[in-house]
Amino acid sequence: MPIKYIRKHTKSYKYATEGILYTLRTQSNIWIQIPVGILVLVLAWCFEVDKWEWGVLILTVGLVLTAELFNTAIEAMMNAIQNKYDVDVKAAKDIAAGAVLVTVITSVVVGLMVFGPRIFPKV
């Protein structure tokens, strides 16, 4: 594998890490999403969920965090393009935030499907 290829990919990971760190520094919601995600995984361990449920829960937690990262990227891009109020910029930012909300609601439904029967067993 050529050194040039390795250096190029190393820089890509560096930039990706900078993006994650930017989100951690600037977005308060991710500081709610991370502990909730950790709690979900701890509950999965405590309830000894099946392997496929682990997979679904890990994917769901990852999707919520990914949605937040995309939302942050869209907000930053829109702010760079237009720094004064614009109805289309507002729409783009609101839609991105809506995507995060849909992902969070979906994750709650997944959590209820996995943990509901364990927390509230049939009588």
N, C-alpha and C positions, 0 to 999 in steps of 0.2 A: 504494500500500500504506500503510495507516494506521500512524502512529508507535506506537500502542498495540500493534498486532500485532507489530511489529518488537521492541519492548521485551520483550514476553511471550516471544517465541522466543529472544531473547538471554539472558534469565534461564534458560530451559530448558537452553541449552547450557552456561551457567555451572554449573548444578547437576549436569549430566552430567559435566562436567570435574572437579568436586569429588568425585564418586563414584569416578571413575577414580583421582584422586590419593589418595583414602582407601585404595583397594585397594593402590596402590603403596606406601603408607606402612605398611600393616598385614599384608600377605600375602606371605610369603616365596616361595611357589610361583610367583607371577607373575614374580619375578625370575629364575626358571629358564625359564619359558615364553617370555618375550620374547626372550632371546638365542637360544633354540632356534628360534623362529620366524624370527628374522633369519638364522640359519644356513641354514635351509631355503630362504629366498628367495635367499641368496647361492649356494647349490648349484644352485638352479633357473637362475640367471643363468649360472653356470659350465658347466652341462650343456646350456645353450641349449634348455630344454624348450619344447614347443609352447604356443601361446596358451591352449588349453583346459586344459593341465596347470597353467599359471600361475594360471588362474582357480580350479581345484580347490585348489591349494596355498594361495592367498591366502584362500579361503573356509575352509579347514581351520584355518589359523593364527588367523583371526578367530574361528572357533567355539570354539577352545580358550580364547582370551582372554575371550570372552563368557561361556563357562561359568564361568570363574573369577570374573568380575564378579557373575554371578547367585549363585554359591556364597557370595561375600562378603556380598551383600545378604541372603541367607537367614540366614546366621550372625548378622549384626548385628541383624536383626529378631527372631530367636529369643532372642538375649541381652537385647534390650530387653523382650520379653514376659515372660521368665522368667529371672531371674538366679541361680536355684539349680538343682541337678540335677533334671531331669525326663526320664523315659524318652521321651516324645513329642518333646520338644525335641531330645534326642540323636538320635532317629530322623530328624527333619527335617534336621538338620545332616549326619548320615551319608549320607542320600540325596542331598543336594546335592553333597557331596564325591564320592559315587559317580558322579554325572552328569559331573563333571569328569574322573574317571578313565576313564569310557566314552569321552568325547570325546577324551582323550589317546590311548587305545588305538586308536581309530578313525583318528586322525591319523597314528599310527605305521604302520598298515596302508596308508593312502593314500601316505605317504612311501615305503614299501617298493615299492608298485606303480609309483610314478613313477620312483624312483631305482634300485631293484633291478636292472632290466635294464641300466641305464647303468653301475652299479658292478660288477655281476657278469654280463657279457655271456655269451651262450651260446657254448660251445666248439665 
